């Protein structure tokens, strides 16, 4: 809580905004903030054909 406001922290901001809008319609003051926790590192992917780790050089 921040003062008299309820804080919602979420990774999916669109979902949290819709949820907060519904709470505001009920008269509950609330505020949405983005999730700032760091994501855990992903395990290395192994190529099933070669047994070697996949290269991570490609940017999507």
PDB file with one MODEL, atoms N, CA, C and O in Angstrom:
MODEL        1
ATOM      1  N   UNK A   1       0.837  -1.173   0.000  1.00  0.00           N
ATOM      2  CA  UNK A   1       0.000   0.000   0.000  1.00  0.00           C
ATOM      3  C   UNK A   1       0.887   1.243   0.000  1.00  0.00           C
ATOM      4  O   UNK A   1       1.954   1.270   0.615  1.00  0.00           O
ATOM      5  N   UNK A   2       0.434   2.232  -0.681  1.00  0.00           N
ATOM      6  CA  UNK A   2       1.113   3.522  -0.746  1.00  0.00           C
ATOM      7  C   UNK A   2       0.125   4.563  -0.242  1.00  0.00           C
ATOM      8  O   UNK A   2      -0.755   5.009  -0.979  1.00  0.00           O
ATOM      9  N   UNK A   3       0.278   4.944   1.019  1.00  0.00           N
ATOM     10  CA  UNK A   3      -0.721   5.832   1.613  1.00  0.00           C
ATOM     11  C   UNK A   3      -2.037   5.086   1.722  1.00  0.00           C
ATOM     12  O   UNK A   3      -2.134   4.084   2.432  1.00  0.00           O
ATOM     13  N   UNK A   4      -3.046   5.570   1.023  1.00  0.00           N
ATOM     14  CA  UNK A   4      -4.337   4.880   1.029  1.00  0.00           C
ATOM     15  C   UNK A   4      -4.591   4.140  -0.274  1.00  0.00           C
ATOM     16  O   UNK A   4      -5.689   3.627  -0.489  1.00  0.00           O
ATOM     17  N   UNK A   5      -3.570   4.077  -1.166  1.00  0.00           N
ATOM     18  CA  UNK A   5      -3.738   3.381  -2.447  1.00  0.00           C
ATOM     19  C   UNK A   5      -3.205   1.958  -2.355  1.00  0.00           C
ATOM     20  O   UNK A   5      -2.232   1.694  -1.649  1.00  0.00           O
ATOM     21  N   UNK A   6      -3.834   1.063  -3.057  1.00  0.00           N
ATOM     22  CA  UNK A   6      -3.373  -0.312  -3.157  1.00  0.00           C
ATOM     23  C   UNK A   6      -2.488  -0.403  -4.391  1.00  0.00           C
ATOM     24  O   UNK A   6      -2.889   0.025  -5.473  1.00  0.00           O
ATOM     25  N   UNK A   7      -1.277  -0.961  -4.240  1.00  0.00           N
ATOM     26  CA  UNK A   7      -0.354  -1.107  -5.361  1.00  0.00           C
ATOM     27  C   UNK A   7      -0.459  -2.502  -5.944  1.00  0.00           C
ATOM     28  O   UNK A   7      -0.528  -3.486  -5.207  1.00  0.00           O
ATOM     29  N   UNK A   8      -0.473  -2.590  -7.267  1.00  0.00           N
ATOM     30  CA  UNK A   8      -0.427  -3.873  -7.956  1.00  0.00           C
ATOM     31  C   UNK A   8       0.838  -3.898  -8.792  1.00  0.00           C
ATOM     32  O   UNK A   8       1.050  -3.019  -9.627  1.00  0.00           O
ATOM     33  N   UNK A   9       1.686  -4.906  -8.572  1.00  0.00           N
ATOM     34  CA  UNK A   9       2.912  -5.058  -9.340  1.00  0.00           C
ATOM     35  C   UNK A   9       2.736  -6.272 -10.231  1.00  0.00           C
ATOM     36  O   UNK A   9       2.386  -7.356  -9.763  1.00  0.00           O
ATOM     37  N   UNK A  10       2.985  -6.079 -11.541  1.00  0.00           N
ATOM     38  CA  UNK A  10       2.725  -7.171 -12.470  1.00  0.00           C
ATOM     39  C   UNK A  10       3.650  -7.091 -13.667  1.00  0.00           C
ATOM     40  O   UNK A  10       4.077  -6.011 -14.073  1.00  0.00           O
ATOM     41  N   UNK A  11       3.951  -8.258 -14.225  1.00  0.00           N
ATOM     42  CA  UNK A  11       4.747  -8.313 -15.443  1.00  0.00           C
ATOM     43  C   UNK A  11       3.876  -7.989 -16.652  1.00  0.00           C
ATOM     44  O   UNK A  11       4.336  -7.339 -17.591  1.00  0.00           O
ATOM     45  N   UNK A  12       2.633  -8.433 -16.636  1.00  0.00           N
ATOM     46  CA  UNK A  12       1.699  -8.137 -17.722  1.00  0.00           C
ATOM     47  C   UNK A  12       0.912  -6.889 -17.337  1.00  0.00           C
ATOM     48  O   UNK A  12      -0.117  -6.968 -16.665  1.00  0.00           O
ATOM     49  N   UNK A  13       1.416  -5.733 -17.777  1.00  0.00           N
ATOM     50  CA  UNK A  13       0.801  -4.473 -17.358  1.00  0.00           C
ATOM     51  C   UNK A  13      -0.621  -4.318 -17.864  1.00  0.00           C
ATOM     52  O   UNK A  13      -1.453  -3.720 -17.181  1.00  0.00           O
ATOM     53  N   UNK A  14      -0.918  -4.843 -19.046  1.00  0.00           N
ATOM     54  CA  UNK A  14      -2.276  -4.687 -19.573  1.00  0.00           C
ATOM     55  C   UNK A  14      -3.276  -5.415 -18.680  1.00  0.00           C
ATOM     56  O   UNK A  14      -4.374  -4.912 -18.443  1.00  0.00           O
ATOM     57  N   UNK A  15      -2.905  -6.595 -18.184  1.00  0.00           N
ATOM     58  CA  UNK A  15      -3.801  -7.338 -17.298  1.00  0.00           C
ATOM     59  C   UNK A  15      -3.980  -6.590 -15.983  1.00  0.00           C
ATOM     60  O   UNK A  15      -5.088  -6.494 -15.456  1.00  0.00           O
ATOM     61  N   UNK A  16      -2.879  -6.063 -15.461  1.00  0.00           N
ATOM     62  CA  UNK A  16      -2.952  -5.353 -14.190  1.00  0.00           C
ATOM     63  C   UNK A  16      -3.756  -4.066 -14.329  1.00  0.00           C
ATOM     64  O   UNK A  16      -4.497  -3.697 -13.419  1.00  0.00           O
ATOM     65  N   UNK A  17      -3.615  -3.379 -15.463  1.00  0.00           N
ATOM     66  CA  UNK A  17      -4.382  -2.147 -15.676  1.00  0.00           C
ATOM     67  C   UNK A  17      -5.879  -2.432 -15.719  1.00  0.00           C
ATOM     68  O   UNK A  17      -6.675  -1.675 -15.164  1.00  0.00           O
ATOM     69  N   UNK A  18      -6.258  -3.512 -16.372  1.00  0.00           N
ATOM     70  CA  UNK A  18      -7.680  -3.866 -16.436  1.00  0.00           C
ATOM     71  C   UNK A  18      -8.198  -4.243 -15.049  1.00  0.00           C
ATOM     72  O   UNK A  18      -9.315  -3.881 -14.677  1.00  0.00           O
ATOM     73  N   UNK A  19      -7.385  -4.967 -14.292  1.00  0.00           N
ATOM     74  CA  UNK A  19      -7.766  -5.355 -12.934  1.00  0.00           C
ATOM     75  C   UNK A  19      -7.902  -4.109 -12.058  1.00  0.00           C
ATOM     76  O   UNK A  19      -8.856  -3.985 -11.290  1.00  0.00           O
ATOM     77  N   UNK A  20      -6.942  -3.187 -12.178  1.00  0.00           N
ATOM     78  CA  UNK A  20      -6.985  -1.965 -11.381  1.00  0.00           C
ATOM     79  C   UNK A  20      -8.182  -1.098 -11.773  1.00  0.00           C
ATOM     80  O   UNK A  20      -8.802  -0.469 -10.916  1.00  0.00           O
ATOM     81  N   UNK A  21      -8.506  -1.067 -13.065  1.00  0.00           N
ATOM     82  CA  UNK A  21      -9.669  -0.291 -13.506  1.00  0.00           C
ATOM     83  C   UNK A  21     -10.951  -0.850 -12.890  1.00  0.00           C
ATOM     84  O   UNK A  21     -11.848  -0.094 -12.517  1.00  0.00           O
ATOM     85  N   UNK A  22     -11.030  -2.161 -12.786  1.00  0.00           N
ATOM     86  CA  UNK A  22     -12.204  -2.780 -12.167  1.00  0.00           C
ATOM     87  C   UNK A  22     -12.272  -2.432 -10.679  1.00  0.00           C
ATOM     88  O   UNK A  22     -13.352  -2.176 -10.146  1.00  0.00           O
ATOM     89  N   UNK A  23     -11.102  -2.422 -10.003  1.00  0.00           N
ATOM     90  CA  UNK A  23     -11.090  -2.059  -8.582  1.00  0.00           C
ATOM     91  C   UNK A  23     -11.465  -0.592  -8.396  1.00  0.00           C
ATOM     92  O   UNK A  23     -12.170  -0.241  -7.450  1.00  0.00           O
ATOM     93  N   UNK A  24     -10.984   0.278  -9.317  1.00  0.00           N
ATOM     94  CA  UNK A  24     -11.337   1.699  -9.227  1.00  0.00           C
ATOM     95  C   UNK A  24     -12.834   1.896  -9.410  1.00  0.00           C
ATOM     96  O   UNK A  24     -13.435   2.759  -8.770  1.00  0.00           O
ATOM     97  N   UNK A  25     -13.441   1.089 -10.289  1.00  0.00           N
ATOM     98  CA  UNK A  25     -14.888   1.177 -10.500  1.00  0.00           C
ATOM     99  C   UNK A  25     -15.651   0.788  -9.236  1.00  0.00           C
ATOM    100  O   UNK A  25     -16.766   1.255  -9.005  1.00  0.00           O
ATOM    101  N   UNK A  26     -15.036  -0.075  -8.417  1.00  0.00           N
ATOM    102  CA  UNK A  26     -15.647  -0.465  -7.142  1.00  0.00           C
ATOM    103  C   UNK A  26     -15.374   0.557  -6.041  1.00  0.00           C
ATOM    104  O   UNK A  26     -15.897   0.442  -4.933  1.00  0.00           O
ATOM    105  N   UNK A  27     -14.547   1.565  -6.358  1.00  0.00           N
ATOM    106  CA  UNK A  27     -14.249   2.592  -5.366  1.00  0.00           C
ATOM    107  C   UNK A  27     -12.979   2.356  -4.580  1.00  0.00           C
ATOM    108  O   UNK A  27     -12.727   3.064  -3.604  1.00  0.00           O
ATOM    109  N   UNK A  28     -12.161   1.374  -4.975  1.00  0.00           N
ATOM    110  CA  UNK A  28     -10.905   1.091  -4.286  1.00  0.00           C
ATOM    111  C   UNK A  28      -9.793   1.848  -5.008  1.00  0.00           C
ATOM    112  O   UNK A  28      -9.535   1.566  -6.178  1.00  0.00           O
ATOM    113  N   UNK A  29      -9.120   2.804  -4.349  1.00  0.00           N
ATOM    114  CA  UNK A  29      -8.029   3.514  -5.019  1.00  0.00           C
ATOM    115  C   UNK A  29      -6.830   2.585  -5.188  1.00  0.00           C
ATOM    116  O   UNK A  29      -6.387   1.965  -4.221  1.00  0.00           O
ATOM    117  N   UNK A  30      -6.307   2.485  -6.394  1.00  0.00           N
ATOM    118  CA  UNK A  30      -5.187   1.583  -6.639  1.00  0.00           C
ATOM    119  C   UNK A  30      -4.283   2.161  -7.719  1.00  0.00           C
ATOM    120  O   UNK A  30      -4.662   3.072  -8.454  1.00  0.00           O
ATOM    121  N   UNK A  31      -3.077   1.606  -7.794  1.00  0.00           N
ATOM    122  CA  UNK A  31      -2.063   2.077  -8.728  1.00  0.00           C
ATOM    123  C   UNK A  31      -1.283   0.866  -9.223  1.00  0.00           C
ATOM    124  O   UNK A  31      -1.029  -0.059  -8.451  1.00  0.00           O
ATOM    125  N   UNK A  32      -0.902   0.856 -10.493  1.00  0.00           N
ATOM    126  CA  UNK A  32      -0.173  -0.273 -11.085  1.00  0.00           C
ATOM    127  C   UNK A  32       1.263   0.153 -11.349  1.00  0.00           C
ATOM    128  O   UNK A  32       1.508   1.228 -11.897  1.00  0.00           O
ATOM    129  N   UNK A  33       2.215  -0.696 -10.956  1.00  0.00           N
ATOM    130  CA  UNK A  33       3.633  -0.455 -11.233  1.00  0.00           C
ATOM    131  C   UNK A  33       4.196  -1.678 -11.950  1.00  0.00           C
ATOM    132  O   UNK A  33       3.736  -2.792 -11.701  1.00  0.00           O
ATOM    133  N   UNK A  34       5.188  -1.501 -12.843  1.00  0.00           N
ATOM    134  CA  UNK A  34       5.772  -2.649 -13.538  1.00  0.00           C
ATOM    135  C   UNK A  34       6.604  -3.509 -12.586  1.00  0.00           C
ATOM    136  O   UNK A  34       7.144  -3.019 -11.594  1.00  0.00           O
ATOM    137  N   UNK A  35       6.693  -4.784 -12.904  1.00  0.00           N
ATOM    138  CA  UNK A  35       7.488  -5.725 -12.121  1.00  0.00           C
ATOM    139  C   UNK A  35       8.959  -5.466 -12.417  1.00  0.00           C
ATOM    140  O   UNK A  35       9.375  -5.518 -13.574  1.00  0.00           O
ATOM    141  N   UNK A  36       9.751  -5.187 -11.386  1.00  0.00           N
ATOM    142  CA  UNK A  36      11.163  -4.854 -11.575  1.00  0.00           C
ATOM    143  C   UNK A  36      12.100  -5.959 -11.114  1.00  0.00           C
ATOM    144  O   UNK A  36      13.316  -5.764 -11.108  1.00  0.00           O
ATOM    145  N   UNK A  37      11.570  -7.115 -10.728  1.00  0.00           N
ATOM    146  CA  UNK A  37      12.443  -8.201 -10.291  1.00  0.00           C
ATOM    147  C   UNK A  37      13.175  -8.772 -11.497  1.00  0.00           C
ATOM    148  O   UNK A  37      12.563  -8.969 -12.546  1.00  0.00           O
ATOM    149  N   UNK A  38      14.483  -9.044 -11.371  1.00  0.00           N
ATOM    150  CA  UNK A  38      15.222  -9.591 -12.512  1.00  0.00           C
ATOM    151  C   UNK A  38      14.801 -11.025 -12.805  1.00  0.00           C
ATOM    152  O   UNK A  38      14.508 -11.799 -11.894  1.00  0.00           O
ATOM    153  N   UNK A  39      14.777 -11.365 -14.082  1.00  0.00           N
ATOM    154  CA  UNK A  39      14.411 -12.723 -14.476  1.00  0.00           C
ATOM    155  C   UNK A  39      15.595 -13.656 -14.237  1.00  0.00           C
ATOM    156  O   UNK A  39      16.742 -13.254 -14.432  1.00  0.00           O
ATOM    157  N   UNK A  40      15.336 -14.894 -13.819  1.00  0.00           N
ATOM    158  CA  UNK A  40      16.439 -15.832 -13.618  1.00  0.00           C
ATOM    159  C   UNK A  40      17.056 -16.207 -14.962  1.00  0.00           C
ATOM    160  O   UNK A  40      16.362 -16.211 -15.979  1.00  0.00           O
ATOM    161  N   UNK A  41      18.351 -16.522 -14.979  1.00  0.00           N
ATOM    162  CA  UNK A  41      18.979 -16.897 -16.247  1.00  0.00           C
ATOM    163  C   UNK A  41      18.404 -18.210 -16.777  1.00  0.00           C
ATOM    164  O   UNK A  41      18.129 -19.141 -16.021  1.00  0.00           O
ATOM    165  N   UNK A  42      18.233 -18.255 -18.084  1.00  0.00           N
ATOM    166  CA  UNK A  42      17.693 -19.466 -18.703  1.00  0.00           C
ATOM    167  C   UNK A  42      18.786 -20.524 -18.808  1.00  0.00           C
ATOM    168  O   UNK A  42      19.952 -20.197 -19.032  1.00  0.00           O
ATOM    169  N   UNK A  43      18.414 -21.785 -18.648  1.00  0.00           N
ATOM    170  CA  UNK A  43      19.420 -22.841 -18.816  1.00  0.00           C
ATOM    171  C   UNK A  43      19.851 -22.932 -20.278  1.00  0.00           C
ATOM    172  O   UNK A  43      19.101 -22.579 -21.187  1.00  0.00           O
ATOM    173  N   UNK A  44      21.055 -23.406 -20.478  1.00  0.00           N
ATOM    174  CA  UNK A  44      21.585 -23.527 -21.826  1.00  0.00           C
ATOM    175  C   UNK A  44      20.801 -24.585 -22.599  1.00  0.00           C
ATOM    176  O   UNK A  44      20.519 -25.664 -22.077  1.00  0.00           O
ATOM    177  N   UNK A  45      20.451 -24.268 -23.841  1.00  0.00           N
ATOM    178  CA  UNK A  45      19.701 -25.210 -24.669  1.00  0.00           C
ATOM    179  C   UNK A  45      20.682 -26.121 -25.405  1.00  0.00           C
ATOM    180  O   UNK A  45      21.688 -25.664 -25.947  1.00  0.00           O
ATOM    181  N   UNK A  46      20.374 -27.398 -25.413  1.00  0.00           N
ATOM    182  CA  UNK A  46      21.223 -28.392 -26.059  1.00  0.00           C
ATOM    183  C   UNK A  46      20.582 -28.812 -27.378  1.00  0.00           C
ATOM    184  O   UNK A  46      19.393 -29.127 -27.427  1.00  0.00           O
ATOM    185  N   UNK A  47      21.371 -28.814 -28.435  1.00  0.00           N
ATOM    186  CA  UNK A  47      20.914 -29.280 -29.739  1.00  0.00           C
ATOM    187  C   UNK A  47      20.781 -30.800 -29.660  1.00  0.00           C
ATOM    188  O   UNK A  47      21.766 -31.480 -29.372  1.00  0.00           O
ATOM    189  N   UNK A  48      19.587 -31.352 -29.907  1.00  0.00           N
ATOM    190  CA  UNK A  48      19.408 -32.798 -29.765  1.00  0.00           C
ATOM    191  C   UNK A  48      20.174 -33.614 -30.806  1.00  0.00           C
ATOM    192  O   UNK A  48      20.467 -34.786 -30.567  1.00  0.00           O
ATOM    193  N   UNK A  49      20.499 -33.029 -31.940  1.00  0.00           N
ATOM    194  CA  UNK A  49      21.214 -33.774 -32.977  1.00  0.00           C
ATOM    195  C   UNK A  49      22.700 -33.903 -32.672  1.00  0.00           C
ATOM    196  O   UNK A  49      23.292 -34.962 -32.883  1.00  0.00           O
ATOM    197  N   UNK A  50      23.301 -32.831 -32.179  1.00  0.00           N
ATOM    198  CA  UNK A  50      24.748 -32.838 -31.955  1.00  0.00           C
ATOM    199  C   UNK A  50      25.128 -33.001 -30.497  1.00  0.00           C
ATOM    200  O   UNK A  50      26.254 -33.398 -30.195  1.00  0.00           O
ATOM    201  N   UNK A  51      24.214 -32.704 -29.586  1.00  0.00           N
ATOM    202  CA  UNK A  51      24.538 -32.763 -28.169  1.00  0.00           C
ATOM    203  C   UNK A  51      25.320 -31.544 -27.699  1.00  0.00           C
ATOM    204  O   UNK A  51      25.723 -31.479 -26.537  1.00  0.00           O
ATOM    205  N   UNK A  52      25.540 -30.583 -28.583  1.00  0.00           N
ATOM    206  CA  UNK A  52      26.282 -29.372 -28.250  1.00  0.00           C
ATOM    207  C   UNK A  52      25.304 -28.263 -27.852  1.00  0.00           C
ATOM    208  O   UNK A  52      24.139 -28.287 -28.248  1.00  0.00           O
ATOM    209  N   UNK A  53      25.778 -27.299 -27.072  1.00  0.00           N
ATOM    210  CA  UNK A  53      24.896 -26.179 -26.729  1.00  0.00           C
ATOM    211  C   UNK A  53      24.577 -25.333 -27.954  1.00  0.00           C
ATOM    212  O   UNK A  53      25.401 -25.187 -28.858  1.00  0.00           O
ATOM    213  N   UNK A  54      23.374 -24.782 -27.970  1.00  0.00           N
ATOM    214  CA  UNK A  54      22.985 -23.905 -29.078  1.00  0.00           C
ATOM    215  C   UNK A  54      23.712 -22.579 -28.940  1.00  0.00           C
ATOM    216  O   UNK A  54      24.019 -22.127 -27.836  1.00  0.00           O
ATOM    217  N   UNK A  55      23.982 -21.960 -30.098  1.00  0.00           N
ATOM    218  CA  UNK A  55      24.651 -20.663 -30.108  1.00  0.00           C
ATOM    219  C   UNK A  55      23.625 -19.578 -29.841  1.00  0.00           C
ATOM    220  O   UNK A  55      22.492 -19.650 -30.316  1.00  0.00           O
ATOM    221  N   UNK A  56      24.028 -18.575 -29.080  1.00  0.00           N
ATOM    222  CA  UNK A  56      23.119 -17.490 -28.710  1.00  0.00           C
ATOM    223  C   UNK A  56      23.434 -16.207 -29.460  1.00  0.00           C
ATOM    224  O   UNK A  56      23.064 -15.133 -28.986  1.00  0.00           O
ATOM    225  N   UNK A  57      24.087 -16.265 -30.587  1.00  0.00           N
ATOM    226  CA  UNK A  57      24.486 -15.065 -31.299  1.00  0.00           C
ATOM    227  C   UNK A  57      23.370 -14.386 -32.059  1.00  0.00           C
ATOM    228  O   UNK A  57      23.494 -13.210 -32.399  1.00  0.00           O
ATOM    229  N   UNK A  58      22.292 -15.081 -32.335  1.00  0.00           N
ATOM    230  CA  UNK A  58      21.205 -14.519 -33.130  1.00  0.00           C
ATOM    231  C   UNK A  58      20.316 -13.627 -32.271  1.00  0.00           C
ATOM    232  O   UNK A  58      19.907 -14.020 -31.178  1.00  0.00           O
ATOM    233  N   UNK A  59      20.022 -12.441 -32.758  1.00  0.00           N
ATOM    234  CA  UNK A  59      19.158 -11.504 -32.045  1.00  0.00           C
ATOM    235  C   UNK A  59      17.802 -11.500 -32.712  1.00  0.00           C
ATOM    236  O   UNK A  59      17.701 -11.422 -33.937  1.00  0.00           O
ATOM    237  N   UNK A  60      16.753 -11.584 -31.901  1.00  0.00           N
ATOM    238  CA  UNK A  60      15.397 -11.596 -32.457  1.00  0.00           C
ATOM    239  C   UNK A  60      14.757 -10.270 -32.295  1.00  0.00           C
ATOM    240  O   UNK A  60      13.610 -10.084 -32.702  1.00  0.00           O
TER     241      UNK A  60
ENDMDL
END
